[in-house]
Amino acid sequence: MANTAHTAEPSAAADVEVRRLIRAPRQRVFDAWTKTEEVRAWHAPGPLTVSHAEIDLRPGGSYRIHMREPNGNEHRVSGVYREVTPPKKLVYTWGWDGDHPVKDSLVTIEFHERGDATEVVLRHTGIGDEKERASHEHGWTAIMDKFETAYSAPQQR
């Protein structure tokens, strides 16, 4: 019963939100989030790499991503797509394997055209623990930094 107070009514202030302006067309940016080979190139924070990625891109389809630390430790996350609206929006569940408190949270990613660029707005909701929210905010910020570096190269096709 004590834990319900943390998750019963999450507020917008408790959500993780990360935004980036990517100098690439919206369809290109959407594809980078939804194609397995592309996700393998960037979807892990900092020095971590993606050791495995699977994507079944459809409502009800699942995904799985394994992130490997330089020392070999792996962090595995998976979920189910709830909404797939190319090239505008993705909504999917997010849960870590193993003994981890974040099991059933929700990620929403919106892709907004901004002239010759795309604004990516990522919101991660349903993380009831303040320490885990901070950890996820740090992780998503590092992932988005890596994504921006990979896909915002000037005048690339």
N, C-alpha and C positions, 0 to 999 in steps of 0.2 A: 504494500500500500504506500510506503514512503516514496517510492520511485515515481508514482503517478503524478505527483505535483510537478515534476520536471518535464513531463511530456504531454500532459493533458491539453494545454492550450499554448502551443508555441507561438511566439510573437514574431513579427517581421524583423525586429531587432535581433532575434536569436538566429535568424537565417544567415547562411554564408552567401555572400554575393561577390562575384569577381567579374569585372568587365575589361574587355580589350578591344581596341580598334585594329583590325587586321587589314593590311593593304593588299587585299585580294578580293576577287568577286565572290559574292555570297554562295553560289553553287560550289565553287572550289573549296571554300571554308567548310561548308556543310559536308562535302565529300571527305575532307580530312578527319572529321569526327565520326564518320560512318563506314569507312572502308578499312578492313582489317590491316592491310599492309601499311596504310598511312598511320593508323593508330599506334602500330608497333614502333614508329619512328619518334614519337613524342609524348605519349600518354603516361609519363611517370615523372615525379618531381626530382629536381636537382640531378644528382649523380646516378639516380636509379634508372634502369632500363626496363623496357617491356620484354619479358622473356616468352610470353604467350598471349595471344589475343584471339578471341572468337567473337563474331558478330552475326546475329540473325536479325537483320534490320526489318522489323515489321511489328505492329502492335501484337503483343503476346510472345514475340520472339525474345531470345535471351542473348546476353553477352557475358564474356568472362575475360578479365585482364589480370595477368600476373606481373607484378613489378618486382624487379630484383635489385637488391642493394649491391654495392661493390664487393661486400664480404660474402655474397651468395644467399643471404636471407631473402625469402620471398614473401610478398604481401599479395594476397589474392582477393579480388573483388568480383562480384557478379550481380546480375539483376535482370529485370525484364522490362522491355520497352512498353510503355503505356501509350505513348503518342509519337508518331513519326509523320511529320508534315514537311517534306522536302520543298525548298531549302530553307524553311522558316523556323522549325521548332523540333526539338527532341525532348521527351519526358521519359525517364526511366528510374526504376528502383535501384538502390545502391546498398549493398551489404557485404561486409568483410567476412571471409571464411575464418574458421577457428574461433578461439576465445576472444572475441572482440565485441565491445558494447554496441557498435553501429551495425545493425542488421537489416533494418527496414526503413531506410530514409529515401528521399526523393530528390532527383536531380532534374532541373529544367534548364534547357539551353535554348536561347532565342538568337536568331541570326538576323540582324537588321541591316539593310542596305544603307550605306552612308556615302553616296557618290561613287567613287572608284574603290571604296573600302567596305568592310563589313564589321559592324559592331557585334561582338559576341557577349551575351549577358548570361552568365551561369549563376543559377540559384540552387543551393543545396539546403533542403529543409528536413525537419524531422530528426535532428540530432539533439537529443535532450540534455546531454552532458556538456557543460561549458568548456571543459578541457578538450573534449573531442571536437567541439565546434572550432576552437582555436587551432587545433591540429589540422583539421580539414581545411580551414581557411588558409593556413600556411601551405598545405599540400596543393590545393587548387591554384593558389597564387603562383607557386613554382611551376606547376604544369602549364598554366596559361603563359607564363614567361617563356617557357620552352616552345610552346606552340607559336607565340608571336614571333620569336626568333626564326622558327622554321618556315613560317608562311607569310611573313610580311616583307620578304626580300624585295627591294625596289625593282619594279618593272620586270618581274619574273612571270612566266606563263604557267 
